[in-house]
Amino acid sequence: MFKSVPKDLLIDSNSSINTDIIMEFLSIDFSTDIGSLFIKSKNKTFMKLLQSDKSNNDLLMKQILDFFEENNLKFEDINKIFVNQGPGNFSGLRASLAIAKGISISKNLKLFGYNTFLWSCANFFNKKETICCLLKFREKYFIKKFDKKLICVSSLQEINKDDIIKKLKNEFIVIPANIKERCDEKIFKNSNINAVNLDHNNLEFLQIKGLLNENLIKPLYLS
C-alpha cells in the first residue's frame, strides 16, 4: 500500500527556478520506492511523499483524491499534469502514467512527461556548456549528456564506476541527492559531481522552455 512518509523526509525545495508565468499543476513522481505528489495552486504549494508497494499501485488514484481533499483543492484548481516517465520501477511508472493520462482525459487537463535525467539538470540551464546526469538503478550506473539549453546530446549509456572516475573527471556532473547514498563513495572524489535536490517547481520552467514530452508520453525503462 501507499503510506505517508514523515515530513522530515520531504525533499528540500529551496533550489526552485523562479518564473513570472503562473502555473497551477499536479506533479506525479513514482519512479522510485518513495513516490511524491506535488500541487501548485492559488500561489501555494503542497507536497506529499508516499511509500510504494508494487502490489498495491491501484491505490494511487485514491491517494491523489485524498491529497486534493486534505488541502481543500479540486481538479478545477489546476490546469496541467506533469508525470515522471522514469527511469524507475516498472510498476510505479506504469501505474502513475496510466492514472495521469486518465485524469488528463477526464478533466481536460494538459499532460506533460518528464524524466529524472532532465529534471536533475534544470537548475543549470544556460550555465554550463555540457552537463552530464548520472543515475544509479539496480546496481548499474547510467548517464545522459545535455547542452547548455538542456537539449540531450547523447544516447542513454550504461557506464561503470571506473569510467566515471577516469573518463568523466573533467565533466560537469549532476546526480540526484536522493540516490547519492546508494552510490560508491569513490566516484565522489571527482569535485565536479554535484548532488541536486529534485524540485517539482522546476518542471514549469522546463515546460515553458518546451523541454517536456507532450505527445508520446511513455515510460523510460532501464535493463
C-alpha angles and dihedrals in degrees: 000000000000112000129189114252119223116266093244088070094057116126114254111249100190092111094068118146109233121231132177093216113096115227130176113199152148118231121198121194118176099149093119138036088268107059128188139211119199131182128188112191139140091009090301133103129214127189136184129181119210132192110228126220107193092214092061106042089129087078092068094089090053090049090053092050090048090049091055092046094048089057097040092246135137132201087254087069092068134055103191142040124209118195129186111239093193152191092236150083115353097223095044094049094045094050096043095047092048092049093045091052091047093052091045092055098040095045097034093239126153113251126210130181126212135178131220094243093061094036091056092055098049096104092056099057109146092356103095130036091223130016125191118201116204123198132177120214126171093344092310128107122223131186139195127183128218134187123233091277089054093250110150110248101178140045120252107276136187112227132186127229095254093053090049089055097042109028099036098043092111097041127098104242132189126193128180110258091225092066098039093095090057093056128090109266091224093073090060090067082087103093090205093070112105123192109214133193114235107236120191089206088070091065093076090055091051091049093050088053090053094243100126127086115255106165114032102035108175135148122275108222128186123208 
